[in-house]
Amino acid sequence: MKTQAASATATTFSAADLAERTIHRRAVEAVIWGMPAVNAELMYQAMADAKADFNQLTYWSRPVTAKNQTLTPNPDTIYLNPYYNTTDGPIVLEIPAASENGSITGSVDDAWQTAIEDVGPAGVDKGKGGKYAILPPGYKDKLPDGYLPMQSATYTGFAILRSNLKSGSEEDIAKAVSYGKEGIKVYPCLRQRIRPRPNTSTSSTRKLIRRSLTICAFLRCSTALCSESPGSSATRS
């Protein structure tokens, strides 16, 4: 009884082909690795375009629309986005207590978009409000009484806060804006200052992000290889 041997054709690659594929794969991995930090930097730049800066409260005066360029905005809330910088010491994020006048829901993230804590009724303060002290990396000093510590792995980061609407009426929108911008406060904890580490400054982080942006541009130029294979507006307060 005769058996027919299975035949297969092997694909061979030259050294140049393998080197090109390795470079492309590493570029993809670098972009995936740097994407959270790059996205956080681009969001900050959008806030800076609205004349805002670190350790200030920026907010939308109306619910966002389809023109908003963030990934997953909710169209039924008022967003408030403070960006913190703890290079000179802890930064306090003050959240008002939830009441019949409104409530704040949200989270605080570091520069890698890693969540540190939730705030508001679903967060640590359980809707009672509180003073959250965002701590820089390596911070060991004792905080004054009455502060809720948030240990950040990076010197900079941001909070995504929502002032909840009771309805979509103009009156309720105005109330939600007023409740958020008047109740949320961002300021330095001046009693607890530290000196920044010389090799972990904000400028060093910016240099890393600029390199990642360059890699992103390289990857966009390489999309042809992949295809062959199976604005936001903010108001300063």
Buried (B, 14 or more C-beta within 10 A) or exposed (E): EEEEEEEEEEEEEEEEEEEBEEEBEEBBEBBEEBBBBBBBBEBBEBBBEEEBEBBBBBBBEBBBEEEBEBEEBEEEBBBBBBBBBBBBBBBBBBBBBBEEEBBBBBBBBBBBBEEBBBBBBEBBBEBEBBBBBBBBBEBEEEBEEEBBBBBBEBBBBBBBBBBBBEEEEEEBBEBBBBBBBEBBBBEBBEEBEBEBEEEBEBEEBEEBBEEBBEBBEBBEEBEEBEEEEEEBBBBEB
